Amino acid sequence: MTLIIRPEHPADHAAIRAVTQRAFAPMAYAGGNEQHLIDRFREAGALALSLVAERDGVVRGQATFTKAFAADGSAGWYALGPIAVEPDLQKQQIGSQLIEAGIADLRARDAAGCVLVGDPAYYRRFGFKPFPDLCPDGEPAEYFRILPLRVKAPQAVVSFHPLFQGAA
Ligand SMILES: CC(C)(COP(=O)(O)OP(=O)(O)OC[C@H]1O[C@@H](n2cnc3c(N)ncnc32)[C@H](O)[C@@H]1OP(=O)(O)O)[C@@H](O)C(=O)NCCC(=O)NCCS
């Protein structure tokens, strides 16, 4: 069946929680509350974009984009994460389709760029690059990455939404 990538609907919230919990459960770096973090972003109005991957009418994956904040005050920064794909459906390009659709949406908004903390080997393929000097305090510079969009040469530290604090 065809995979559909679309913005979340209110009816998806429980399925998003479940798939996120299952995807992060085996991960050593997981904080254990990633599924609740998405709810908290939503409740705080901080969810800039939540895309789901749906197949056979069931949510199989989800990608979260929140607002991020550049120290120079420049607008249009976003952060990617959490992102999750049903464990038995991983490595079938579902994650890639979610990320590519999210990046296309950010481009359409004329976003400055997108930041994340994640596995460099995975995110490199989407254009996320190391900017260790722009990593916010408290985040691991070796895993901090920026996808430059409108801003080709980021100059300022880009911080995550405060709700990320203590999440991982
Ligand atoms: C990360 C995740 C969303 C990727 O989704 P996916 O649908 O499996 O990814 P894709 O099929 O698009 O990409 C698969 C490719 O990425 C690689 N890959 C997947 N996750 C990876 C990771 N964490 N680190 C490095 N490479 C990874 C696979 O080896 C594969 O490589 P290949 O294309 O060279 O064969 C999914 O693995 C997942 O839910 N993981 C658990 C939750 C998690 O860790 N989220 C990210 C936190 S930063």
The ligand as a Gaussian input file, in Angstrom:
#p B3LYP/6-31G(d) Opt

LIG

0 1
 C       15.903000       7.261000      12.851000
 C       14.680000       6.687000      12.168000
 C       13.511000       7.650000      12.292000
 C       15.016000       6.497000      10.701000
 O       13.863000       6.026000      10.045000
 P       13.983000       4.913000       8.902000
 O       12.682000       4.874000       8.198000
 O       14.497000       3.652000       9.498000
 O       15.138000       5.539000       7.981000
 P       15.314000       5.409000       6.425000
 O       14.765000       4.093000       5.967000
 O       14.817000       6.620000       5.761000
 O       16.858000       5.437000       6.283000
 C       17.509000       4.213000       6.452000
 C       18.970000       4.468000       6.381000
 O       19.358000       5.249000       7.489000
 C       20.225000       4.507000       8.308000
 N       19.857000       4.795000       9.667000
 C       18.656000       4.722000      10.224000
 N       18.735000       5.132000      11.503000
 C       20.015000       5.467000      11.712000
 C       20.719000       5.958000      12.814000
 N       20.145000       6.191000      14.004000
 N       22.023000       6.197000      12.668000
 C       22.633000       5.997000      11.493000
 N       22.023000       5.527000      10.423000
 C       20.727000       5.267000      10.533000
 C       20.005000       3.074000       7.948000
 O       21.124000       2.279000       8.207000
 C       19.765000       3.194000       6.457000
 O       20.971000       3.412000       5.779000
 P       21.111000       3.083000       4.223000
 O       20.096000       3.925000       3.512000
 O       22.503000       3.492000       3.926000
 O       20.813000       1.636000       4.125000
 C       14.287000       5.313000      12.757000
 O       15.388000       4.457000      12.647000
 C       13.821000       5.360000      14.200000
 O       12.634000       5.519000      14.487000
 N       14.748000       5.183000      15.162000
 C       14.396000       5.151000      16.577000
 C       14.097000       6.517000      17.103000
 C       15.282000       7.430000      16.862000
 O       16.410000       7.099000      17.153000
 N       14.995000       8.642000      16.333000
 C       16.011000       9.603000      15.995000
 C       16.552000      10.289000      17.184000
 S       17.822000      11.428000      16.663000

